[in-house]
Amino acid sequence: MKMDSAAVEIDGSVMEGGGQILRLSAALSCITGSAIKITKIRAGRSTPGLRPQHLMGLQLVSDLCSGSLQGGTIGSTDINLTPGKIQSGNHTADTQTAGSVCLLLQVVLPCALYADAASQLCLKGGTNAEMAPQIDYTVKVFKPIVEKFGVHFDCDIKMRGYYPKGGGEVMVTVNPVKELQPVTLTERGNITKIHGRAFVAGVLPFKVKLAHRRVPFHIYSLLSPPPVTSNLSVSGVYADKVGIEAAEMLLRNIRHNGCVDEFLQDQLIIFMALAKGTSRIRTGAVTLHTQTAIHIAEQLTQAKFTITKSEDELSSNVTYIIECQGSGVVNPNL
């Protein structure tokens, strides 16, 4: 195969230097039809190279676009992906660990939008994992916002999976689009009510309500079936500390008066890059994850991003407008 000469080379160690570069590059390769070669994958991490959830995400995308994946082994620091035609239908990915199903969804959702019909995705692993979006965040926060681009998917949580065993299962149905619409999220509006949800997997005491001392909001405590293991003190964090951290994180993101929080901003970059037209999003400080996403999106699409400081008398911090002239990718299969 003369893949290397035509492939776009991506340095997997730049900027944030983690799995996000893999997910974005693989998704955009699949959508645009460009072959990619990613080198120095997760080079700066304590365990460099592909971990099981990264490999599963790559295999899922390769499967979805009838592609050819080279270097797809645990620990590999270099991979080549040559995409084919995006296929709708049923696709399954199982990390066989507590690896995040939400990160699997991050890589496969944009690709499934450009199929010829609806796709059913069975994703297995951790639904509520550390260092990754929670499935509740994906459904309650991410989903309503990406719907503004014209993205429509249904998410059915069959079983929750926790660290360290995983065992969660989510069924996702994704409908294809002809093209994505740009969004304007520059006016937040007034906050009228705040709700919190605390999931207790069988053995933790209901202490999360201590967060009330920091910010008044209504907490729903939801009992979840006990996980496969009794080891629930992830990193030894107490329940009341989790509540306080959640409240402080919320306050930090309310104060900048942006329309998206620090975790959503980078997840929207790929949709801004693919949409037809100009998107604008008001946010707080631009994260390294977001800067990395923009770097990859500009390498693999015709999208052009600009970030400008925004004067806002309602904000105690500087806010920014992320603007993108989208590349207007049209689904050739519809």
C-alpha positions as CSV (number, residue, x, y, z in Angstrom):
1,M,0.0,0.0,0.0
2,K,1.3,3.4,-0.9
3,M,-0.6,4.9,2.0
4,D,2.1,6.9,3.7
5,S,2.8,9.2,0.8
6,A,-0.8,10.3,0.5
7,A,-1.7,10.2,4.3
8,V,-1.9,13.3,6.3
9,E,0.6,13.1,9.1
10,I,-0.6,14.0,12.6
11,D,1.8,14.4,15.6
12,G,0.1,12.7,18.5
13,S,2.3,14.4,21.1
14,V,1.4,18.0,20.4
15,M,-0.4,20.3,22.8
16,E,-2.8,18.2,25.0
17,G,-1.1,15.1,23.6
18,G,-3.7,12.6,24.6
19,G,-6.4,10.4,23.3
20,Q,-8.4,13.4,22.1
21,I,-6.0,13.8,19.1
22,L,-6.7,10.1,18.2
23,R,-10.5,10.5,18.4
24,L,-10.7,13.7,16.4
25,S,-8.2,12.6,13.8
26,A,-9.9,9.2,13.3
27,A,-13.4,10.8,13.1
28,L,-12.3,13.4,10.6
29,S,-10.4,10.9,8.5
30,C,-13.5,8.8,8.3
31,I,-15.7,11.7,7.3
32,T,-13.4,13.4,4.8
33,G,-12.0,10.2,3.3
34,S,-8.4,11.4,4.0
35,A,-5.9,8.7,5.0
36,I,-4.0,9.6,8.2
37,K,-0.8,8.6,9.9
38,I,-0.6,9.4,13.6
39,T,2.8,9.2,15.3
40,K,4.0,9.6,18.9
41,I,0.6,8.6,20.2
42,R,0.3,9.7,23.9
43,A,4.0,10.1,24.0
44,G,4.1,12.1,27.2
45,R,1.8,9.8,29.2
46,S,3.0,7.5,32.0
47,T,1.9,4.6,29.8
48,P,2.4,5.9,26.2
49,G,0.7,4.5,23.1
50,L,-2.8,3.0,22.7
51,R,-4.7,1.9,25.7
52,P,-7.7,-0.6,25.3
53,Q,-10.3,2.2,25.0
54,H,-8.3,4.1,22.4
55,L,-7.7,0.9,20.3
56,M,-11.4,0.1,20.6
57,G,-12.4,3.6,19.4
58,L,-10.0,3.3,16.4
59,Q,-11.4,-0.2,15.5
60,L,-14.9,1.1,15.8
61,V,-14.3,3.9,13.3
62,S,-12.4,1.6,11.0
63,D,-15.3,-0.8,11.1
64,L,-17.8,2.0,10.5
65,C,-16.0,3.2,7.4
66,S,-14.8,-0.1,6.0
67,G,-11.3,1.1,6.6
68,S,-7.9,-0.4,6.9
69,L,-6.1,0.1,10.2
70,Q,-2.4,-0.6,10.7
71,G,-0.6,-0.5,14.0
72,G,-3.8,-1.3,15.9
73,T,-2.3,-3.0,19.0
74,I,-2.1,-2.1,22.7
75,G,0.9,0.2,23.4
76,S,1.4,1.1,19.7
77,T,2.6,4.7,19.2
78,D,2.1,4.8,15.4
79,I,-1.1,4.0,13.4
80,N,-2.3,4.4,9.8
81,L,-5.9,4.6,9.0
82,T,-7.2,4.5,5.4
83,P,-11.0,5.0,5.4
84,G,-13.5,3.6,2.9
85,K,-17.3,4.2,2.6
86,I,-19.2,4.9,5.9
87,Q,-21.6,2.0,6.6
88,S,-24.8,2.3,8.6
89,G,-26.2,-0.7,10.5
90,N,-25.2,-2.3,13.8
91,H,-21.8,-1.7,15.3
92,T,-20.5,-3.0,18.7
93,A,-17.5,-1.8,20.7
94,D,-16.5,-3.3,24.1
95,T,-13.6,-1.9,26.0
96,Q,-13.7,-4.9,28.3
97,T,-12.5,-2.4,31.0
98,A,-14.0,0.6,32.7
99,G,-12.9,2.6,29.6
100,S,-15.4,5.3,28.9
101,V,-18.3,4.6,26.6
102,C,-18.7,8.4,26.3
103,L,-15.3,8.7,24.7
104,L,-16.2,5.9,22.3
105,L,-19.3,7.8,21.4
106,Q,-17.2,11.0,20.9
107,V,-15.2,9.3,18.1
108,V,-18.1,7.4,16.4
109,L,-21.0,9.9,16.6
110,P,-19.7,12.4,14.0
111,C,-18.9,9.6,11.6
112,A,-22.3,8.0,11.9
113,L,-23.9,11.3,10.9
114,Y,-22.5,10.8,7.4
115,A,-23.8,7.3,6.8
116,D,-26.6,6.5,4.3
117,A,-29.1,5.4,7.1
118,A,-29.5,5.2,10.8
119,S,-26.8,3.4,12.8
120,Q,-27.2,1.4,16.0
121,L,-24.2,1.4,18.3
122,C,-23.8,-0.9,21.2
123,L,-21.1,0.6,23.4
124,K,-19.7,-1.3,26.5
125,G,-17.4,-0.2,29.3
126,G,-17.6,2.5,31.9
127,T,-20.6,4.8,31.8
128,N,-19.4,6.8,34.8
129,A,-15.6,6.8,34.5
130,E,-12.9,9.1,35.8
131,M,-11.2,11.6,33.5
132,A,-14.1,11.3,31.0
133,P,-17.6,12.7,30.4
134,Q,-20.2,11.0,32.5
135,I,-23.1,9.4,30.5
136,D,-25.5,11.7,32.4
137,Y,-23.5,14.7,31.1
138,T,-23.6,13.4,27.6
139,V,-27.4,12.9,27.7
140,K,-28.4,16.0,29.7
141,V,-25.8,18.6,28.6
142,F,-24.0,17.6,25.4
143,K,-27.0,16.1,23.5
144,P,-29.4,19.2,23.7
145,I,-26.6,21.5,22.5
146,V,-25.4,19.3,19.5
147,E,-29.1,19.0,18.5
148,K,-28.8,22.7,17.6
149,F,-26.3,21.6,14.8
150,G,-28.9,19.1,13.5
151,V,-27.4,16.1,15.3
152,H,-30.0,13.6,16.4
153,F,-29.3,10.5,18.5
154,D,-31.1,8.5,21.1
155,C,-29.2,7.0,24.0
156,D,-30.6,4.1,26.1
157,I,-28.6,3.3,29.2
158,K,-29.0,-0.5,29.6
159,M,-26.5,-0.9,32.5
160,R,-24.2,1.4,34.4
161,G,-20.5,0.5,34.6
162,Y,-18.1,1.9,37.2
163,Y,-14.4,1.8,37.9
164,P,-12.6,-0.6,38.0
165,K,-14.7,-3.3,36.4
166,G,-16.8,-1.5,33.9
167,G,-19.6,-3.7,32.6
168,G,-21.8,-0.8,31.5
169,E,-23.8,-0.9,28.3
170,V,-25.3,1.9,26.2
171,M,-27.4,1.5,23.0
172,V,-27.2,4.6,20.8
173,T,-29.2,5.2,17.6
174,V,-27.7,7.9,15.3
175,N,-29.7,9.4,12.4
176,P,-27.7,10.7,9.4
177,V,-27.7,14.3,8.2
178,K,-27.3,15.9,4.8
179,E,-25.2,18.7,6.3
180,L,-24.8,20.3,9.8
181,Q,-26.1,23.7,10.6
182,P,-23.9,26.4,12.3
183,V,-24.9,27.6,15.8
184,T,-24.8,30.9,17.6
185,L,-24.4,30.5,21.4
186,T,-23.5,34.0,22.6
187,E,-26.4,34.9,25.0
188,R,-26.8,32.7,28.0
189,G,-30.1,34.0,29.4
190,N,-31.1,33.8,33.0
191,I,-30.5,30.8,35.2
192,T,-33.9,30.1,36.9
193,K,-33.2,26.8,38.6
194,I,-30.3,24.4,39.3
195,H,-30.7,20.6,39.8
196,G,-28.0,18.1,40.8
197,R,-28.1,14.3,40.4
198,A,-26.1,12.1,42.7
199,F,-25.7,8.4,41.7
200,V,-25.0,6.1,44.6
201,A,-23.8,2.6,43.6
202,G,-25.0,0.6,46.5
203,V,-22.8,1.3,49.4
204,L,-21.9,5.0,49.7
205,P,-23.8,7.1,52.3
206,F,-25.9,10.0,51.0
207,K,-23.5,12.7,52.0
208,V,-23.4,14.6,48.6
209,K,-25.9,17.2,49.8
210,L,-23.1,19.0,51.7
211,A,-22.6,20.8,48.4
212,H,-25.7,22.9,49.4
213,R,-23.5,25.0,51.7
214,R,-21.7,26.3,48.6
215,V,-24.6,26.7,46.2
216,P,-28.3,26.2,46.7
217,F,-29.7,23.5,44.4
218,H,-32.0,20.5,44.5
219,I,-30.2,17.2,44.7
220,Y,-31.8,13.9,43.4
221,S,-30.1,10.9,45.0
222,L,-30.5,7.9,42.7
223,L,-29.7,4.4,43.9
224,S,-27.9,2.4,41.3
225,P,-27.5,-1.4,41.4
226,P,-24.3,-2.3,43.2
227,P,-21.3,-2.6,40.8
228,V,-19.5,-5.9,40.3
229,T,-17.0,-4.8,42.9
230,S,-17.2,-3.3,46.3
231,N,-14.2,-1.0,45.8
232,L,-16.0,2.3,45.3
233,S,-13.7,4.8,46.9
234,V,-12.3,5.9,43.6
235,S,-9.0,7.6,44.4
236,G,-10.2,7.7,48.0
237,V,-12.5,10.7,47.5
238,Y,-15.2,11.2,50.1
239,A,-18.8,11.7,49.0
240,D,-19.0,15.1,50.7
241,K,-15.8,16.3,48.9
242,V,-17.3,15.2,45.6
243,G,-20.4,17.4,46.3
244,I,-18.3,20.4,47.2
245,E,-16.1,20.0,44.1
246,A,-19.2,19.7,41.9
247,A,-20.7,22.9,43.4
248,E,-17.4,24.9,43.0
249,M,-17.0,23.7,39.4
250,L,-20.5,24.8,38.7
251,L,-19.9,28.2,40.3
252,R,-16.7,28.7,38.3
253,N,-18.5,28.1,35.1
254,I,-21.5,30.3,36.0
255,R,-19.3,33.2,36.8
256,H,-17.7,33.6,33.4
257,N,-21.2,34.1,31.9
258,G,-20.3,32.0,28.9
259,C,-22.8,29.7,27.2
260,V,-20.8,26.4,27.4
261,D,-18.7,25.1,30.3
262,E,-15.0,24.1,30.2
263,F,-15.9,20.5,29.2
264,L,-18.4,21.2,26.5
265,Q,-16.3,23.7,24.6
266,D,-13.8,21.3,23.1
267,Q,-16.5,18.7,22.3
268,L,-18.3,21.2,20.0
269,I,-15.2,22.0,17.9
270,I,-15.6,19.1,15.4
271,F,-19.3,20.0,14.8
272,M,-18.4,23.7,14.2
273,A,-15.7,22.5,11.8
274,L,-18.1,20.3,9.8
275,A,-21.1,22.7,9.7
276,K,-22.0,24.8,6.7
277,G,-21.7,28.5,7.8
278,T,-20.3,30.5,10.7
279,S,-20.7,29.3,14.3
280,R,-20.0,31.5,17.3
281,I,-19.8,30.3,20.9
282,R,-19.2,32.4,24.0
283,T,-17.1,30.6,26.7
284,G,-14.8,31.2,29.6
285,A,-11.0,30.6,29.3
286,V,-10.2,28.5,26.3
287,T,-8.8,25.1,27.4
288,L,-5.8,23.3,26.1
289,H,-8.2,20.5,25.0
290,T,-10.1,23.1,22.9
291,Q,-6.9,24.5,21.4
292,T,-5.8,21.0,20.5
293,A,-9.2,20.2,18.9
294,I,-9.0,23.4,16.8
295,H,-5.4,22.5,15.7
296,I,-6.6,19.0,14.5
297,A,-9.8,20.3,12.9
298,E,-7.8,22.9,10.9
299,Q,-5.3,20.3,9.8
300,L,-8.0,17.9,8.5
301,T,-10.8,20.2,7.2
302,Q,-11.1,23.5,5.5
303,A,-12.5,25.1,8.6
304,K,-11.0,28.3,10.0
305,F,-11.2,29.3,13.7
306,T,-10.7,32.6,15.4
307,I,-10.7,33.3,19.2
308,T,-11.4,36.8,20.4
309,K,-11.6,38.3,23.9
310,S,-15.1,39.6,24.7
311,E,-15.9,42.4,27.0
312,D,-18.8,41.4,29.2
313,E,-20.0,43.6,32.1
314,L,-21.9,40.6,33.6
315,S,-18.8,38.5,33.9
316,S,-16.2,38.6,36.7
317,N,-13.7,36.9,34.3
318,V,-12.7,37.4,30.7
319,T,-14.9,35.6,28.2
320,Y,-14.0,34.6,24.7
321,I,-15.9,34.1,21.5
322,I,-14.8,31.0,19.5
323,E,-15.8,31.6,15.9
324,C,-15.6,29.1,13.1
325,Q,-16.1,29.3,9.3
326,G,-17.2,25.7,8.9
327,S,-16.1,23.5,6.1
328,G,-19.7,22.6,5.1
329,V,-19.1,18.9,4.7
330,V,-22.0,17.3,2.7
331,N,-23.1,13.7,3.3
332,P,-22.4,12.0,-0.1
333,N,-24.4,8.9,1.0
334,L,-27.8,10.7,1.3
